[in-house]
Amino acid sequence: MTRHITYKDVQVPAALQGLINHMDDVESYREELRNLGSQWELLTILGQMSGTGMDMSETHQGFQHLTSELLGQLGLEILNKTVRELTGKAQVTVDIVIRNLFERTADIGFLATDEDIRRFLKSSPKQISTPTDTARFPAGQNLLATADQQGASASLTARFQEYVAKYSVYFNIILLDTGGQVLAQLDPDNNITQSHDPLLQEVLNTSAEYVETYRHSDLLPAEEQALIYAYRVTETNVVGSAPLGILCLCFRFEDEMQGIFKSLSKTDDWSILTLLDSSGRVLASSDPNQVPLGVTVNFNPQQDFSITRFAGREYLSKTCATKGYQGFFGLGWYGHVMLPIEHAFTQNTAIGLKTSAEEDMLESVMHGSRLFSDTLRSIPGQADHIQDELERTVWNGNVRETDTQSKVLLWNISAAGARTKKVFEESIDNLHKTVISGLLNDVEFQAALAVDIMDRNLYERANDCRWWALTSDFRRILAQTERSEQEQQKIAAILRYINGLYTVYTNLLVFDRSGKILAVSNAEEQGLLGTVLQEPWVQQTLELKTSQDYCVSPFAATALYQQQHTYIYSAAIKGPQSQGRSVGGIGIVFDSTPQFKDMLHDSLLRDQSGAVAEGCFGIFTDRHGDIISSTEERFKIGQSLAIDQGFFRCPPGSGFSSVIEFEGSYYAVGARTSSGYREYKTTDGYANDIIGLIFMPLAPVTSAHLKKPRKPATGSGADNIRDNGDIVELATFFAGQQWLGVRAEKVCEAIYAGRIIHIPGSARFILGKTMYQDKLVTVIDFRRQLSQGLAAKEPQERAPIVIVKANNERIGLVVDNLGQIPAVSKKRMEPVKQFGDSKSNYLECLVKPNEKSTHQRLLLIIDPDKLINTLLEEDSCQPEPEEAF
């Protein structure tokens, strides 16, 4: 059971404690409803004193209860929207980092097996490492340093430069011997020759495939803390092989985090994004002025949200542990977002609607969507129920009363009810728009995440093919005019080893200058050996000029991927002594079907349990709308996506969201065009815009029938303006869009139907009988008669029944809504001329609009006696229905 607290005399859920006072929209509605509550108290007292029998206590209490329900639900929905936004940012902050760092674990593992590094270490002078030798030779001193060694070091440094030119996420590569002496490094300004970091012994002794550390290290003395990936270089790839040295990759952590923060933050965003270690220490901050690096903050990843104090300020905060990536969870970091509580709920994101079609679509969504709680969805109905009962009570009071002062009181009571109901309607309408707007932001945010994940992933693919093309054995063997079977097997063995580490590829292949495949990594693809590749990307690859160039095939079906669609990344293999002449190439076949689908799946909206939101799906397309991937099987790769072409025209890095009609439902759809990552697709010359789309269902289009028909304004044509002189009081109501009335003296009162009992053999316009003042009253439905039809239909739930006097009996007329009880001058009443139109036979007269009225509608006055006679006459003329056999 939900626990409640009292906030300014209103009962609200306890979850809003300390928060609801910062919700400006809720506070505005609370104040307006409080003022209306004061009016209700006054009207209740006046009603009791007036002698009209108008006791508004029950109505007042009904609105008071509904006010608590409304404000509580408004507050919860606004809170949920804000927490959902914070959760998305916190989760992405940590998960994007983990995805990136997962690639680093593969990098260090592969680079530590590089044959050039091994050869360098094997040719390096031995190190003094035993205690007995330290008297004659200081620990770590080279026994031999030659010009050849210096040349080899320069050559290795140049190889490191090639590596970082492609894998630009690193700022330094350091190679040490097993005694901790630095043998080569990329950064000449890093003043370190010997390391005593415990990391080195951990690397030499670990059974893991890498060592990851983020702290201060003497390997990088100028850095307060550094993210380093390290592993031992061994004589061979055989497990247990003797170590030759230690390799360290130094990651651009601060640069990476600032890029992530920039992509997640907006110019008007007050939230502060941070990355925490397992103790709550801030490792990275989007605003170090507010939340500095190194400080410790309170956090609890198990809570939906927290209210925390930091540096004398209160924040709404959310913490998320990483979901991990392919079993990799890093160092136990958390994404943590802090939003100053005074700004947490001030962002106005309600959508503005421009056309009536948009209004109708939104109204259908609001009435048919599962976005809103049952409690919230029930409030408009409860408000309608209270207001309907109030209108009926006031209407009946006006029928009975002749005193002007009493009527003024009744009009004020009616007006107060209408204003109260309007506040409920406006607040819920605004909330619906805000929630849908928030959802539109969510789907666009997730679409941006999807293409960002794709760009980051494919950045690695462009790096891989270029780096593997520099493998010395590939270059040496392919430069030969003839190659032995053993040499081709060596190429294949290297490819198999690489593919074993990098499982995102179904196959790696090396081809010569003619395009003939010499080796493959996939044993099941041996049949490709000797095949001459004819695809255009092969010749384009062989024509690449430098080691920084690469080629990507179009996204198309290929025999290299079982006739499915994929990308093939490729790079030219140059001769060992030349960067100009290509001796062949390497192609890497990306396993696009599961990889892209996983990227999209990780970008879908989630519910509070972490499960994918029901019905949510994601799609990647190209500029033409051709599908590259989808989480839904019914959208096939290569087919065109039939939605508005505007989704495919956004410039790189831009996007938008909209509610669309698609496959019989309304969807919130977010789109974002890819913009690349680092140099990939930004400065490297490769252009391939991909659009990420996230679809979230809102409601079936058929839910339009759930929309509640709008009531005609009860003041239509009257405006509470009383005519002077000889006047007649009229009781008015609406049937369809017709404004009708009966002389007040012929009306008993309006009731809401209980059970209507159908009487077999009755006239077609008779619905049946109902109880009124302990007597059975015939109920008729003349609404269909107004539109050429006599078949009676069941009244809508709580449709009013007006009890009138007709032919010396009491008859119940089913109507749609009650109107006002105007007093009109007889001068405005015009007799109805008969033109043989039977439908007009029951009309007594027409009432022309008052000149001072803002409404210019005709009021049709019904004579109950004539109405019954006309219906009986027309029913007798209808043919009897055929009997069914």
Beta strands, then each sheet from edge to edge (+ up, - down):
strand 1: 4-7
strand 2: 10-13
strand 3: 170-177
strand 4: 182-185
strand 5: 211-215
strand 6: 226-234
strand 7: 243-251
strand 8: 272-276
strand 9: 282-285
strand 10: 306-310
strand 11: 313-321
strand 12: 334-340
strand 13: 505-512
strand 14: 517-520
strand 15: 551-552
strand 16: 556-558
strand 17: 564-566
strand 18: 568-574
strand 19: 582-590
strand 20: 617-621
strand 21: 627-630
strand 22: 655-662
strand 23: 665-673
strand 24: 691-700
strand 25: 727-735
strand 26: 738-743
strand 27: 747-752
strand 28: 766-772
strand 29: 775-780
strand 30: 800-806
strand 31: 809-814
strand 32: 817-818
strand 33: 823-825
strand 34: 829-831
strand 35: 843-847
strand 36: 859-862
sheet 1: 1+ 2-
sheet 2: 4+ 3- 7+ 6- 5+
sheet 3: 9+ 8- 12+ 11- 10+
sheet 4: 14+ 13- 19+ 18- 15+
sheet 5: 16+ 17-
sheet 6: 21+ 20- 24+ 23- 22+
sheet 7: 32+ 25- 26+ 36+ 35- 34+
sheet 8: 32+ 25- 33+
sheet 9: 27+ 30- 31+ 29+ 28-
end
